[in-house]
């Protein structure tokens, strides 16, 4: 495991998340839930934009065991599309900045790429593009998949195995 750290910070600086190691993957998700969640959060007072120009939410996926909140944990607020949803969008309530998506049954967090102080990790894939907003142009700088590609599933499985073996 790489011992590098990266910082994800809300717009006002009151909430800071620290991640260790490299992300599992850099992906932009175009699914209808990510778009609906973005609209929900963007309606909050002074909330920064979430979606990229192609209508996707750019994420860096990190193992949950590699993320900690050294500052502002008490300011984090959970939003769900439905009470029964297995996903929560976590927002810094101080300035309504979207920080990450937590799929509670998963072992990773989908962290909003825009909040990283140095987001130098490249975007590697666009997923769920069948839901892209009508009229939006899909960039061709990375592979785009209409569903969840094997590459993503494989990386998530590899990350889970690494967690089990404490790597």
Secondary structure, 3 states (H helix, E strand, C coil): CCCCEEEEECCCCCCEEEEECCCCEEEEECCHHHHHHHHHHHCCCCCCCCECCCCCEEEEEEEHHHEEEEECHHHEEEECCCCCCCEEEEEECCCCEEEEEEECCCCEEEEEHHHECCCCCCCCEEECHHHCCCCCCCCCCCEECCCCCHHHHHHHHHHHHHHHCCC
